[in-house]
Amino acid sequence: MLQQLTVLSIVRDGDALASISAVIGDEGHEIVSSQNLGEALQMLSNGLSADLVLMDARLCHGVCPQYIETLLQFVNPNDVCILSSLSDHSWRPVANKHGITSHLIKPLMRHDLEELVTAHLSNSCRNEKVTSTRQETLPGSTATRCHIEELTDGRYFLAGSPAMHEIYRQILILAPVDVPVLILGESGVGKEVIAALLHKHSARARQMFMNLNCAALPSELLESELFGYQKGAFTGAHKDKPGRFEAANNGTLLLDEIGEMGAAMQAKLLHVLQDGHYSRLGSQVSMRTNVRILAATNVDIESAILTHKFREDLYYRLNAFTIHVPALRNRREEIPMLMEEMLRRIPREHATTISAFSSELTELAMHYSWPGNVRELNNFVTRTAILQDIPEAMRELQSRVDRQNNSSQTATPAVVVPEMLPCNNMRSVVRDIKEKTEMHLIQDALNAAGWNRRHAARDLRISYRALLYKIQRYKLSPAVSHSPGV
């Protein structure tokens, strides 16, 4: 039986679609149709694997260049064929830039389409795709598609779970839209990686991407870092210094751990976001910045707003779109993929004889909740690879799992019912038991959701307003305060 191709048709022309269906479809090949690049990218990011892409030349006009670049992360340029009229040459600069050489003239002729398909069937040694996409078989699960994308400074993005594939789909949609994005998630989940990926796929990709940790600096230093200062502005200011807004002009600035920013700095940041103007410290000259702001935090922003620790108007300026990055315990199927990729990236100076981890170790890793998320997992993999002692790593990890299990068993105290109750007091005792049970259920749901109250309300199947009321009524608070991190 001849090999079957999956052909992605990104075409609006009805006649061209009919020709493709008549020639390629009748040969038994699968045809997946899309009328625009955005829809096609969603299909590819959701798992579609295309052997051949037929793209109408008119779709090259006026689209964000990053859309074409993103398409070529899923398919090789040799697997893309441009369809154009005889007089249309406007697509050539885009094709030449990206190495797309295949081209057919409309109206499409049967023999041209047949030759194109035959060439792809006979070319068994085509180049590998730019972005690594592979099938991973996880313990106790079916094969899962893994998408890995390279970033700068040795960073990479990995999506091997439905949640992370959905985030990647959101990134492809949001990146070209030049508005702020708020990235939420626990410490160590990789919020900076999400920000770097948004920058990579944006129209600002060729400009500077800068990151400033708002929790690492006191307010007075944070202000000078953001806005810069003039010579003589304060003791020690011996020369002019540009701030991050100036250095990242026309690029992207990530304000990491923005939930830790003080009230005064929040007001000054809001002013810049409103009109794009600011002044260096010690200067009366107003400067204008053209920077895309991305913000990230592990703080429950909604709680911070209620307690007046974060400005509500600043929150609405920052969260034009919000991306929630799930904790590693909520995407456990990615743990073996991450371990393999981390091991592969161990620096050469840390010579190791370990080429792969045993299935026993990876399965045990999937039973641990990894409270430090990807950062904690990376530290464990690096230490294990350097020490080259798998049995000791197994013992250490088993100890962590045991402590985790023991902690979860004793986390929620049982409600004690008095053995002897006066009959005239039964109603109040029943009410007390009910309230204590409700309080513990709400506390557990909030802890499980990382104190994201909207998620907890959804899990409890009660309204958000009702949950806020009960939190205040029972005076509930996070058992462990959030600490600054990525």
N, C-alpha and C positions, 0 to 999 in steps of 0.2 A: 504493500500500500504506500502511495506517495505521501511524503511529509505534508502535514497541513500547516498552513501559515495563519497567524492571527494578524489581520490587516486593520489598522486604525484609520478610518476615513474622516478627516477634518475638512469637510466640504459642504458648502451651502447650495452649490449649483445642482439643480435637479437632474439635468441631462447627464452631468458627470457622475452623479450618484447612481443613475440607472445603468450607465456603462460599466461602472465598477461592479455593481451587483450582477449584471448579465455575464461578465467575463470571469471575474475572480470568484464570485459566489457560486456560479455554476460548476466551477472546478472543484468545489468541496472545501474551499478555504473559508475560515470564519471572518466575517466583516463586522466590525464595531464602528458605529457612526456617531459623530459629534459635529455640531455646527459651529463651535468656537473653541479657541485654544484653552480658555479657562475650564470648560467642561471636560476637555480631553485630559488636562493635567490632573483634574480630580479623579478621573478614571484610572490613570496611571498610578497616582499616589495611593489609590485604594486597592491596587494589586493587579491591574491589567498588565499583561506582558505582551507587547506588540512586536511582531517580527518585521513589519513594514508599516510606515506611516505615509499616507497620501494627503498632502496639505495644499489647499487652495492658495494660490499666490496672493489673493486679495486679503488673506488673513495676516500677511506679513506687513500690511500697511497700517500704520498708526497704533500697533500694539506695543506694549512695554517690552523692550529688548530682553528683559529678564525672563519673559514667558518662553521665548525661544531657547534661551540658555537652560531653563528648567526642563523643557521638553527633551533637550539633548543630554540630560542627566539620566533619562530613562531609556533612550534609544540612541544608537550610534548614528552619526551624521550620514553614513553610507546607507542607512535604512530609512532615510527620509527622502521622499520624492515630491518636488514642487509641481503643481498643476497650474498652467497659466495659458492665457490666450497668446496668439502669435505675436501681437504687437506690444505685449506687456513685458517690460524688462525691469520694472521697479523693484522686483524681488531679488535681483542679482546681488546687490551689496550685502543684504542680510545673508544670503546663501554663501557668498564668498567668504564672509567673515567667520562663518561657523563651519565651513568645509562641507556644505551640502552640494553635491554635484549632480544628483539625479533629477531629471526634469522631463515632463511630458507636456505636449501641446494639446490644448482643448480646441475643438471637440476630441475626446479621447477615442483612439482607434483600437480595435480589438487586438491587432498584432502587436501594438506597442505595450499594451497591458500584459499580454501573454509573455512577451520577452522580458518585461520587468519581473514578473513572478518567477519565470524560469531562472533568471539570473540569481534571485534570492534563494531559490531551492538548491542551486548548484554550488553556491558559495558557502561551503560548510566551515570555513575558517574565518568567519567574520570577526572583526575586532570586538573585544569585550566592551560592555557599556562603561561609561565614565563613572557612574555611581555603582558601588558594589551592592548587588541584590542577590540574595541566596536563600535557600531553604534550610531551616534548622529544625531538627527533630528534638523536641524537649522531652524529658522524663514525664511520662504520663499524659502526653498531649500529642495532637496531630501536628503535621508540618506547618510552620509559621514563617511567613515572609519577613525577611529582615532587610531593612533599608539603612545603609550607612553612607553618610555624606561628609566629605572632608571640609574642614574650616581652617582658618589661619592659626598659627602658633601651636600646631600639633593637636588642636581640638577637633572633635568630630561629633556628628549627630547620629544617633542610632534609634531606629524605630522598629520594634519587633512585637508590638502589642497593638490591639485595636485602638487603645487610647492614644498612643504615640503616633500611630498612622493618622489619626484624626487631627492631632496637633500639627503634623506636617502638612496636611491638607489646608488647615487654617493659615499656616505660615505662607503657603503659596498664594493664598487669596489676599492676605493682609499686607504682605511685603510691598507690593507696588502701590498700595494706598498710603499716601504720605501723611499719616496721622499718628498720634501717640498710641502706644500699646502698653498695657499693664500686665506684667507677668507674675503670677502668684504661685507659690509652692513652698514646701518645707525646705529647710537648709539642706543643701547638697543634692537637690534633684536635677540641677543643670539649667538654672534659669538664664545664666550668662550664655550658655550654648544656644538656647532658643533666641536670645537677642542677637547673637552673632549670625544666626541663620536668617533672621529677618533682614538684617543688614545686607547679607550676601545676595538675597533675591530682590533687593530694592533697587530703585533707580540711582541710589547713592552708593552703590556697591564699590565704585572706583574711588570713593572718597574715604576719609578717616572714620574708623569705628573706635570710640573711646569708652572706657568704663571707669566710673568713679564710685567707690564704696562709701556711701553716706554714713555708715555706722563706724567707719574707721577713723574719722576725724571729728574733733570738737567743732562747734558751730563757727567760731571765728576763722579757723583754718579751712573749713569747708567753703565758706564764702569766698576766700581768696583763691581757692582752687577752682571754683566755678567761674568767677568773674575776673580773676587776675588783679593786679594792683600796679599803681604808678610808683616810680622811684620816690622815696620819702613819705609814702603813705603811712608808715609805722616804723618803729625801731627795727632795724635789720633789713628794711626794703631798700637795698643799695642800687637796684636797677629795675626797670620795667619788667613785668612778667605777665604774659598772656594767660588767661584762664581756659578752662575746658570748653566753654562756649565759643571762644575765639579759635582755639586750636582745632576744634571739630567742625568748624563752619562748613556748611554744605554736606556734612557727613551725618553720622549717627552718634548720639550720646546716651549711654546706658547709665541711669541713676540707680545703682544697686542698693538694696536695703533702704529704700526711700522711707519706709515706715519708721525708721529711727531718726529721721531728720527733725530738728527742733522747730518750734512754732515760728520763730522769727525768720528762719531760712525758708520755711514753707511759704510765707507771705512774699518774700522776694522772688522765689521761684515762680509763684503764681503770676507775678507781674510780668516776668519775662515770657511766660507761656501765652499771656494774653496779647501782648503787642510786639514781642520779639526784640525789645530794647533793654539794654542794661548799661551799666558803667563800671569801669574798673574801680577798685578801692582807691580813694585819694584823687579821683578824676571827676571833673564836671562834664566831660565829653560823653554824650550818649552814643552807644554803638549798637549796631543791629546784627542779630545772629539768625542764620538760616540752618537750624539743626533739627533733625528729627529726634524727639525724645522718646526713649523707651525706659520704663521704670519697672523695678522688680523688688519684691519683698516677701519675707516669710511671716510677716505680722498679719493678723486678722484685721484688715483695714476697716471693716465695718464696725468691729468692736472699738478700734482706735477712734473712729469718728464719734461713736456714742459717748466715749469717755473724754472727748475733746482733746485727744492727743494727735489727731490728724484732721486737717481742714477738709470739710466736705466739698467746698468749691474747688480745691486743688485735686481732690479725688475725681471729680467729674471732668476736670481738664485732662487728667492722665488716662482715664479708662475709656477712651473712645472705643477701644476693643480690649478685651481681657482674655488672656490665655492661662488656664489653670493646668499646671504641670503636676501630674499625679506622683505620689510617693512610690518608691521602688516596690514596697510591699503590695501595692495595688496593680503592679504590672510584673509579677514574678516570672512570667514566661520569658522576660528579657534577660534574666540573670545569667543563664548559660551563655547567651550571645555576648553580653557585656564582658563576662569573664574571659571568653575566648579573644575578644578584641583587645581587652586590656593586656592580656598576656602577650599578644602579638606585638603590642606597642611598647613593651618593656625596653627602655633605652639600652643600647649596645654595651654601655659601660657597666650595666648590671648583668653581666653574663650569667645565663641560666641554662641548665640542661633540660628544663621542663618545657616540652613543646605543646602539651595539652593537659588539662585537668581530668581526673577520673570522673566517671559518671556518678560515683558515690559522693564525691566532694561537691559536684554541681547540684546534685539532688538535695544534699544537706543544706547547701546555700539557699535553695529555694524555700526551705522551711524556716529560715531566719527572717525577721522583719526588717533588718537593716535600718535602724532609726537614723543613722547618718546618711542613708540613701546611697547614691552613686559614689559619692566621695568616700564613704566608709568601705564600700565594696572595692574600690580602686586601691585603697590602702591595704586591704587584706590580700588582694591578688599580688600586688607589688611585693609585700613582705614574704608571702609564700614562695614567689618565684625566686627571690634573692636568697632566702634561707634554704630552699630546695628540700624542704622537709614536709612532705604531704601528710604522713601520719600525725605529726604535731599540729598541722593545720586542721586536720579532721578533729582532733581532740579539742582544740581551741574553739572551733565552730560549734561542736556538739555542746560544749560548756555554755556558749552563748544561747543556743537554742533551749537548753534546759532551764537557764535562768529566766529566759523569756516566758517559757511555759509556766514555770512556778509563779512568776509575777502576775500572769494573766489569771491564774486560778485564785489568787488572793487579792486581786485588784478591787473587786466589788464586795464589800462586806455584806453578809446575809442579814436580812431583816429579822430581828429577834422578837418573837411573839411571847409575851408573858404567859406562863403556864396557868396562873390563876387570875382570872379577871372578874371584878365585880360586875354583876349584871347591869347595874345602872350606869356603867362606864363603857359598855361594849361599843356603842356607836362612836365615841371619840377614839377608842383604840383602833377600830377598823379604819377610820379616817386617817389616823396617824400612820398605819401600815401602808395604806394606799399611797399617801403622799411620799413616804420614804421610798417605796418601790418606784414611783414615778420619777423621783429625783435621781435615783441611781440609773434608771434607764436613760434619762436625758443626759446625765454626765457621761455615761458610756458612749452614747451616740455622738456627743460633741468631741470626745477624745478620739474616737475612731475616725471622725471627719477632720481631724487636725484643727478643731474649733472653727471650722467653716460652718457657720450657723445655717446658711441656706441648704447646704448638703445634709446637715443633721436633721433639719426640719423635713426635708424630702424623705430621708431614711425612716424617720419616726412617723411619717404620714400625717403631720400636723402643719398648720399654717406657720409661716415665718413670724408673723406678729404674735401668735400664741407661744411660740418658742421663746421669743424675747421676753414676754411677760413671765414665763416660768423661770427663765434664767434669773431675772430680777427677784422673783418671789423666793426662790430657793437659795439666792445669793451664790450662784455657781461661778466658778472661775477655772481657768486652765490649771491642771495639776502641776504641769511643768511649763515654765515660761519659755517662750521662743527665744532662741539665741541667734545673733547675727550670723549670716552665712550666705553662700551663693544660692 
